[in-house]
Amino acid sequence: MGKLALAAKITHVPSMYVSELPGPKQGFRKPAIDGHIEIGRRCRELGVDTIVVFDTHWLVNANYHVNCGPHFKGLYTSNELPHFISNMEYEFPGNPELGRLLAAECNRLGVETMAHDATTLAPEYGTLVPMRYMNADQHFKVISVSALCTSHYLHDSARLGWAMRKAVEEHYDGTVAFLASGSLSHRFAQNGQAPEFATRIWSPFLETLDHSVIRMWQDGDWETFCAMLPEYAVKGHGEGFMHDTAMLLGALGWSKYDGKAEVITPYFAASGTGQINAIFPVTPQDGSTIPAAQASNPAFVAASRL
């Protein structure tokens, strides 16, 4: 019935918003903003009606959650970095119908998920920042999925991604994009050192690790990447413990995914963290290798329980 037309790993650094404002940082993050605009353009070209964002700024301690209210509007100030994002306006439509379908399919496949279609809960900036540049004209409906998961297994997040793709393809009459909104390595600069690390990664180890991962993505070496993801999430200080990335790869076929990433915004640093905009081509998958079997692998479970 429906179609997953586009999948991407994206940045949401708050300095993108600062980059709009008059001052010494104006234009600072233009490549990242241009990358978002390009992803939005491609979504339009593909006929996408709804963007689903796996948001690593939405922290949850139990269950998976889907914010699928009918409409979102407000002023947002970041509680984490209020000097970066303050009183940022946002508005876009939601998609309660699709949100309920996503949660229902996740539950059917054993990943406990709750849809919130009648809520005052506002999206976090992992959703709001990209929608500012991809969806300024409110062309797309938007759904946000919790991806800062404190007591969850990465293999469950991968299964959630696959279940959400099945929901789109088997139960939804429309075209959807999935965005994993989060960084690569996410070790912030130590307090007081952020300005000097505005364009630097916190350590040579993390920068080397990130570049190795990007090569895997561009080469299509998903067997290696999926096997190392739990350890990468820990040793690379992955944002949201990299549950957004597990969700995205689960939707694409996990270790049997056969696409190669296209880098839209080249790797860059922000306050010590590693960032990128990259599109992962959506290819046909049968779902037979989604990592439910990984649940019996002690090393995978130990590394992915955070």
C-alpha positions as a Markdown table, in Angstrom:
| # | Residue | x | y | z |
|---|---|---|---|---|
| 1 | Met | 0.0 | 0.0 | 0.0 |
| 2 | Gly | 2.4 | 2.7 | 1.2 |
| 3 | Lys | 6.0 | 3.4 | 0.5 |
| 4 | Leu | 9.1 | 4.2 | 2.5 |
| 5 | Ala | 10.7 | 6.5 | -0.1 |
| 6 | Leu | 13.7 | 8.1 | 1.8 |
| 7 | Ala | 15.9 | 7.3 | 4.8 |
| 8 | Ala | 18.6 | 9.5 | 6.2 |
| 9 | Lys | 20.9 | 10.1 | 9.1 |
| 10 | Ile | 20.8 | 13.8 | 9.9 |
| 11 | Thr | 22.3 | 16.4 | 12.2 |
| 12 | His | 20.3 | 18.7 | 14.4 |
| 13 | Val | 23.0 | 20.8 | 16.0 |
| 14 | Pro | 21.5 | 24.0 | 17.7 |
| 15 | Ser | 24.3 | 26.1 | 16.1 |
| 16 | Met | 22.3 | 25.8 | 12.9 |
| 17 | Tyr | 19.7 | 28.2 | 14.5 |
| 18 | Val | 22.5 | 30.4 | 15.8 |
| 19 | Ser | 23.8 | 30.5 | 12.2 |
| 20 | Glu | 20.7 | 32.4 | 11.1 |
| 21 | Leu | 21.1 | 35.2 | 13.6 |
| 22 | Pro | 23.1 | 38.4 | 13.2 |
| 23 | Gly | 26.4 | 38.2 | 14.8 |
| 24 | Pro | 29.8 | 36.5 | 14.5 |
| 25 | Lys | 28.3 | 33.1 | 13.9 |
| 26 | Gln | 26.0 | 34.1 | 11.1 |
| 27 | Gly | 26.3 | 31.6 | 8.2 |
| 28 | Phe | 28.4 | 29.4 | 10.4 |
| 29 | Arg | 26.4 | 26.2 | 9.7 |
| 30 | Lys | 25.3 | 26.9 | 6.1 |
| 31 | Pro | 26.5 | 23.5 | 4.8 |
| 32 | Ala | 24.3 | 21.7 | 7.4 |
| 33 | Ile | 21.3 | 23.9 | 6.6 |
| 34 | Asp | 21.8 | 23.4 | 2.9 |
| 35 | Gly | 21.9 | 19.7 | 3.5 |
| 36 | His | 18.5 | 19.8 | 5.3 |
| 37 | Ile | 17.1 | 21.8 | 2.5 |
| 38 | Glu | 18.3 | 19.3 | -0.1 |
| 39 | Ile | 16.8 | 16.4 | 1.9 |
| 40 | Gly | 13.5 | 18.3 | 2.0 |
| 41 | Arg | 13.7 | 18.9 | -1.7 |
| 42 | Arg | 14.3 | 15.2 | -2.4 |
| 43 | Cys | 11.3 | 14.3 | -0.1 |
| 44 | Arg | 9.1 | 16.6 | -2.2 |
| 45 | Glu | 10.4 | 15.0 | -5.4 |
| 46 | Leu | 9.6 | 11.6 | -4.1 |
| 47 | Gly | 6.1 | 12.5 | -3.1 |
| 48 | Val | 6.6 | 12.2 | 0.6 |
| 49 | Asp | 3.6 | 13.2 | 2.7 |
| 50 | Thr | 4.9 | 12.5 | 6.2 |
| 51 | Ile | 8.4 | 12.7 | 7.8 |
| 52 | Val | 9.0 | 10.4 | 10.8 |
| 53 | Val | 11.8 | 11.5 | 12.9 |
| 54 | Phe | 13.7 | 9.2 | 15.3 |
| 55 | Asp | 14.6 | 11.9 | 17.8 |
| 56 | Thr | 17.6 | 11.4 | 20.1 |
| 57 | His | 16.5 | 14.4 | 22.2 |
| 58 | Trp | 13.3 | 12.8 | 23.3 |
| 59 | Leu | 14.3 | 10.9 | 26.5 |
| 60 | Val | 12.2 | 8.1 | 27.7 |
| 61 | Asn | 12.7 | 5.6 | 30.5 |
| 62 | Ala | 10.1 | 3.0 | 29.6 |
| 63 | Asn | 8.4 | 1.8 | 26.4 |
| 64 | Tyr | 8.8 | 3.4 | 23.0 |
| 65 | His | 6.6 | 6.4 | 22.2 |
| 66 | Val | 5.2 | 8.1 | 19.1 |
| 67 | Asn | 4.2 | 11.8 | 19.2 |
| 68 | Cys | 1.5 | 12.0 | 16.5 |
| 69 | Gly | -0.7 | 14.9 | 17.5 |
| 70 | Pro | -2.8 | 16.5 | 14.8 |
| 71 | His | -0.9 | 19.8 | 14.8 |
| 72 | Phe | 2.2 | 21.3 | 16.5 |
| 73 | Lys | 2.8 | 25.0 | 17.1 |
| 74 | Gly | 4.7 | 27.0 | 19.6 |
| 75 | Leu | 7.9 | 28.7 | 20.8 |
| 76 | Tyr | 10.8 | 26.5 | 21.8 |
| 77 | Thr | 13.7 | 27.2 | 24.1 |
| 78 | Ser | 16.2 | 24.4 | 24.7 |
| 79 | Asn | 16.5 | 23.4 | 28.4 |
| 80 | Glu | 19.9 | 21.9 | 27.5 |
| 81 | Leu | 21.4 | 24.8 | 25.5 |
| 82 | Pro | 19.1 | 27.9 | 26.1 |
| 83 | His | 21.9 | 30.2 | 24.9 |
| 84 | Phe | 21.7 | 28.5 | 21.5 |
| 85 | Ile | 18.0 | 28.0 | 20.9 |
| 86 | Ser | 15.7 | 30.5 | 22.6 |
| 87 | Asn | 12.1 | 31.3 | 21.5 |
| 88 | Met | 12.4 | 29.5 | 18.2 |
| 89 | Glu | 9.0 | 29.4 | 16.4 |
| 90 | Tyr | 7.7 | 26.2 | 15.0 |
| 91 | Glu | 4.5 | 25.0 | 13.3 |
| 92 | Phe | 3.7 | 21.9 | 11.2 |
| 93 | Pro | 0.9 | 19.4 | 10.9 |
| 94 | Gly | 1.0 | 15.9 | 12.5 |
| 95 | Asn | -0.4 | 12.6 | 11.3 |
| 96 | Pro | -2.4 | 10.8 | 14.0 |
| 97 | Glu | -3.6 | 8.1 | 11.6 |
| 98 | Leu | 0.0 | 7.0 | 10.7 |
| 99 | Gly | 1.2 | 7.3 | 14.2 |
| 100 | Arg | -1.4 | 4.8 | 15.4 |
| 101 | Leu | -0.5 | 2.4 | 12.6 |
| 102 | Leu | 3.2 | 2.6 | 13.5 |
| 103 | Ala | 2.6 | 1.8 | 17.2 |
| 104 | Ala | 0.1 | -1.0 | 16.4 |
| 105 | Glu | 2.6 | -2.8 | 14.1 |
| 106 | Cys | 5.4 | -2.4 | 16.6 |
| 107 | Asn | 3.2 | -3.9 | 19.3 |
| 108 | Arg | 2.1 | -6.7 | 17.0 |
| 109 | Leu | 5.8 | -7.6 | 16.5 |
| 110 | Gly | 6.5 | -7.5 | 20.2 |
| 111 | Val | 8.0 | -4.1 | 20.7 |
| 112 | Glu | 5.9 | -2.3 | 23.2 |
| 113 | Thr | 5.1 | 1.1 | 21.8 |
| 114 | Met | 2.5 | 3.8 | 22.6 |
| 115 | Ala | 1.0 | 6.4 | 20.2 |
| 116 | His | 0.1 | 9.8 | 21.6 |
| 117 | Asp | -2.4 | 11.5 | 19.3 |
| 118 | Ala | -4.2 | 13.6 | 22.0 |
| 119 | Thr | -1.4 | 15.2 | 23.9 |
| 120 | Thr | 0.1 | 18.6 | 24.8 |
| 121 | Leu | 3.6 | 17.1 | 24.4 |
| 122 | Ala | 5.7 | 19.2 | 22.1 |
| 123 | Pro | 8.5 | 17.8 | 19.9 |
| 124 | Glu | 12.1 | 18.1 | 21.0 |
| 125 | Tyr | 14.7 | 20.0 | 19.0 |
| 126 | Gly | 15.9 | 16.8 | 17.3 |
| 127 | Thr | 12.7 | 17.2 | 15.3 |
| 128 | Leu | 12.2 | 20.9 | 15.4 |
| 129 | Val | 15.6 | 21.9 | 14.0 |
| 130 | Pro | 15.5 | 19.8 | 10.9 |
| 131 | Met | 11.8 | 20.6 | 10.3 |
| 132 | Arg | 12.8 | 24.3 | 10.4 |
| 133 | Tyr | 14.8 | 23.8 | 7.2 |
| 134 | Met | 13.1 | 20.9 | 5.5 |
| 135 | Asn | 9.5 | 21.9 | 6.2 |
| 136 | Ala | 9.4 | 25.7 | 6.5 |
| 137 | Asp | 6.2 | 25.8 | 4.4 |
| 138 | Gln | 4.5 | 23.0 | 6.4 |
| 139 | His | 4.4 | 20.9 | 3.3 |
| 140 | Phe | 5.0 | 17.6 | 5.3 |
| 141 | Lys | 3.1 | 16.1 | 8.2 |
| 142 | Val | 5.5 | 15.2 | 11.0 |
| 143 | Ile | 5.7 | 12.4 | 13.5 |
| 144 | Ser | 8.3 | 12.2 | 16.3 |
| 145 | Val | 9.6 | 8.9 | 17.8 |
| 146 | Ser | 11.5 | 8.7 | 21.1 |
| 147 | Ala | 15.1 | 7.7 | 20.5 |
| 148 | Leu | 16.9 | 8.7 | 23.6 |
| 149 | Cys | 16.1 | 5.3 | 25.2 |
| 150 | Thr | 17.7 | 4.8 | 28.6 |
| 151 | Ser | 16.6 | 1.2 | 29.4 |
| 152 | His | 16.1 | -0.3 | 26.0 |
| 153 | Tyr | 18.0 | -2.9 | 23.9 |
| 154 | Leu | 19.4 | -1.7 | 20.5 |
| 155 | His | 18.1 | -4.8 | 18.8 |
| 156 | Asp | 14.6 | -3.8 | 20.0 |
| 157 | Ser | 15.1 | -0.4 | 18.4 |
| 158 | Ala | 16.1 | -2.2 | 15.2 |
| 159 | Arg | 13.0 | -4.3 | 15.3 |
| 160 | Leu | 10.9 | -1.1 | 15.9 |
| 161 | Gly | 12.4 | 0.4 | 12.7 |
| 162 | Trp | 11.5 | -2.7 | 10.7 |
| 163 | Ala | 7.9 | -2.8 | 12.2 |
| 164 | Met | 7.4 | 0.8 | 11.3 |
| 165 | Arg | 8.5 | 0.2 | 7.7 |
| 166 | Lys | 6.0 | -2.8 | 7.6 |
| 167 | Ala | 3.3 | -0.5 | 8.9 |
| 168 | Val | 3.9 | 2.0 | 6.1 |
| 169 | Glu | 4.1 | -0.6 | 3.4 |
| 170 | Glu | 1.3 | -2.8 | 4.5 |
| 171 | His | -1.2 | -0.5 | 6.2 |
| 172 | Tyr | -0.7 | 3.1 | 5.1 |
| 173 | Asp | -1.9 | 4.8 | 2.0 |
| 174 | Gly | 0.9 | 7.3 | 1.5 |
| 175 | Thr | 4.6 | 7.9 | 1.1 |
| 176 | Val | 6.9 | 8.4 | 4.1 |
| 177 | Ala | 10.5 | 9.4 | 5.0 |
| 178 | Phe | 12.4 | 8.1 | 8.0 |
| 179 | Leu | 15.1 | 10.4 | 9.6 |
| 180 | Ala | 17.5 | 9.3 | 12.3 |
| 181 | Ser | 18.2 | 12.6 | 14.0 |
| 182 | Gly | 21.4 | 12.4 | 15.9 |
| 183 | Ser | 25.2 | 12.6 | 15.8 |
| 184 | Leu | 28.0 | 10.1 | 15.3 |
| 185 | Ser | 30.4 | 10.5 | 18.2 |
| 186 | His | 28.8 | 12.7 | 20.8 |
| 187 | Arg | 31.4 | 13.6 | 23.4 |
| 188 | Phe | 30.8 | 17.2 | 24.1 |
| 189 | Ala | 33.7 | 19.5 | 24.8 |
| 190 | Gln | 34.4 | 19.9 | 28.5 |
| 191 | Asn | 32.6 | 22.8 | 30.2 |
| 192 | Gly | 34.4 | 26.0 | 29.4 |
| 193 | Gln | 36.1 | 24.6 | 26.2 |
| 194 | Ala | 33.1 | 24.5 | 23.8 |
| 195 | Pro | 34.2 | 27.6 | 21.9 |
| 196 | Glu | 37.6 | 26.2 | 21.0 |
| 197 | Phe | 36.0 | 22.9 | 19.9 |
| 198 | Ala | 33.3 | 24.6 | 17.8 |
| 199 | Thr | 34.9 | 23.0 | 14.7 |
| 200 | Arg | 36.9 | 20.2 | 16.3 |
| 201 | Ile | 36.1 | 16.7 | 17.4 |
| 202 | Trp | 36.8 | 16.0 | 21.1 |
| 203 | Ser | 39.5 | 13.4 | 20.5 |
| 204 | Pro | 41.6 | 11.9 | 17.6 |
| 205 | Phe | 40.2 | 8.5 | 18.6 |
| 206 | Leu | 36.6 | 9.6 | 18.1 |
| 207 | Glu | 37.3 | 11.3 | 14.9 |
| 208 | Thr | 39.1 | 8.3 | 13.5 |
| 209 | Leu | 36.3 | 6.1 | 14.6 |
| 210 | Asp | 33.7 | 8.3 | 13.0 |
| 211 | His | 35.5 | 8.4 | 9.7 |
| 212 | Ser | 35.8 | 4.6 | 9.7 |
| 213 | Val | 32.1 | 4.3 | 10.2 |
| 214 | Ile | 31.3 | 6.7 | 7.4 |
| 215 | Arg | 33.6 | 4.6 | 5.1 |
| 216 | Met | 31.6 | 1.5 | 6.1 |
| 217 | Trp | 28.4 | 3.3 | 5.2 |
| 218 | Gln | 29.7 | 4.5 | 1.8 |
| 219 | Asp | 31.1 | 1.0 | 1.0 |
| 220 | Gly | 27.9 | -0.7 | 2.1 |
| 221 | Asp | 29.7 | -2.8 | 4.8 |
| 222 | Trp | 26.6 | -3.2 | 7.0 |
| 223 | Glu | 27.7 | -6.6 | 8.4 |
| 224 | Thr | 30.6 | -5.0 | 10.0 |
| 225 | Phe | 28.8 | -1.8 | 11.1 |
| 226 | Cys | 25.8 | -3.6 | 12.6 |
| 227 | Ala | 28.1 | -6.0 | 14.5 |
| 228 | Met | 30.0 | -3.1 | 16.0 |
| 229 | Leu | 27.1 | -0.7 | 16.6 |
| 230 | Pro | 26.5 | -1.6 | 20.3 |
| 231 | Glu | 30.2 | -1.1 | 21.1 |
| 232 | Tyr | 30.4 | 2.0 | 18.9 |
| 233 | Ala | 27.4 | 3.5 | 20.8 |
| 234 | Val | 29.2 | 3.1 | 24.1 |
| 235 | Lys | 32.8 | 3.9 | 23.2 |
| 236 | Gly | 31.9 | 6.6 | 20.7 |
| 237 | His | 29.5 | 8.3 | 23.2 |
| 238 | Gly | 26.7 | 7.8 | 20.7 |
| 239 | Glu | 23.9 | 10.4 | 20.9 |
| 240 | Gly | 20.8 | 8.8 | 22.4 |
| 241 | Phe | 22.9 | 5.6 | 22.7 |
| 242 | Met | 22.5 | 5.4 | 18.9 |
| 243 | His | 19.0 | 4.1 | 19.1 |
| 244 | Asp | 18.0 | 6.4 | 16.2 |
| 245 | Thr | 20.7 | 4.6 | 14.0 |
| 246 | Ala | 19.5 | 1.2 | 15.1 |
| 247 | Met | 15.9 | 2.2 | 14.2 |
| 248 | Leu | 17.0 | 3.4 | 10.8 |
| 249 | Leu | 19.1 | 0.3 | 10.0 |
| 250 | Gly | 16.3 | -1.9 | 11.2 |
| 251 | Ala | 13.9 | -0.3 | 8.7 |
| 252 | Leu | 16.4 | -0.8 | 5.9 |
| 253 | Gly | 17.2 | -4.4 | 6.5 |
| 254 | Trp | 19.9 | -4.4 | 9.2 |
| 255 | Ser | 23.1 | -6.2 | 8.3 |
| 256 | Lys | 21.5 | -7.4 | 5.0 |
| 257 | Tyr | 20.8 | -3.9 | 3.8 |
| 258 | Asp | 22.4 | -3.6 | 0.4 |
| 259 | Gly | 22.5 | 0.2 | -0.2 |
| 260 | Lys | 25.4 | 2.6 | 0.1 |
| 261 | Ala | 25.2 | 5.9 | 1.9 |
| 262 | Glu | 25.3 | 9.2 | 0.0 |
| 263 | Val | 26.8 | 12.0 | 2.0 |
| 264 | Ile | 24.9 | 15.2 | 1.6 |
| 265 | Thr | 26.7 | 17.3 | 4.2 |
| 266 | Pro | 30.3 | 16.1 | 4.8 |
| 267 | Tyr | 31.3 | 15.2 | 8.3 |
| 268 | Phe | 31.8 | 18.2 | 10.5 |
| 269 | Ala | 32.5 | 19.0 | 14.2 |
| 270 | Ala | 30.2 | 20.9 | 16.6 |
| 271 | Ser | 31.3 | 21.5 | 20.2 |
| 272 | Gly | 33.4 | 18.3 | 20.1 |
| 273 | Thr | 30.8 | 16.1 | 18.5 |
| 274 | Gly | 30.8 | 14.5 | 15.0 |
| 275 | Gln | 27.9 | 15.4 | 12.6 |
| 276 | Ile | 26.7 | 14.5 | 9.1 |
| 277 | Asn | 23.8 | 14.5 | 6.8 |
| 278 | Ala | 23.6 | 11.3 | 4.7 |
| 279 | Ile | 20.9 | 9.6 | 2.7 |
| 280 | Phe | 20.6 | 5.8 | 2.8 |
| 281 | Pro | 18.9 | 4.6 | -0.3 |
| 282 | Val | 15.8 | 2.5 | 0.4 |
| 283 | Thr | 16.1 | -1.0 | -1.2 |
| 284 | Pro | 13.7 | -3.9 | -1.1 |
| 285 | Gln | 14.0 | -6.2 | 1.9 |
| 286 | Asp | 12.1 | -9.3 | 3.1 |
| 287 | Gly | 12.7 | -8.7 | 6.8 |
| 288 | Ser | 14.1 | -12.2 | 7.4 |
| 289 | Thr | 17.3 | -10.9 | 8.9 |
| 290 | Ile | 16.0 | -8.2 | 11.3 |
| 291 | Pro | 17.9 | -8.8 | 14.5 |
| 292 | Ala | 15.4 | -10.5 | 16.7 |
| 293 | Ala | 17.9 | -13.4 | 16.7 |
| 294 | Gln | 20.5 | -11.1 | 18.3 |
| 295 | Ala | 18.5 | -11.2 | 21.5 |
| 296 | Ser | 20.2 | -14.5 | 22.2 |
| 297 | Asn | 23.7 | -13.1 | 21.6 |
| 298 | Pro | 25.1 | -12.3 | 25.1 |
| 299 | Ala | 27.7 | -9.8 | 23.7 |
| 300 | Phe | 25.1 | -7.9 | 21.8 |
| 301 | Val | 22.7 | -7.7 | 24.7 |
| 302 | Ala | 25.4 | -6.7 | 27.2 |
| 303 | Ala | 26.7 | -3.9 | 25.0 |
| 304 | Ser | 23.3 | -2.7 | 24.0 |
| 305 | Arg | 21.8 | -2.5 | 27.5 |
| 306 | Leu | 22.5 | 1.1 | 28.6 |
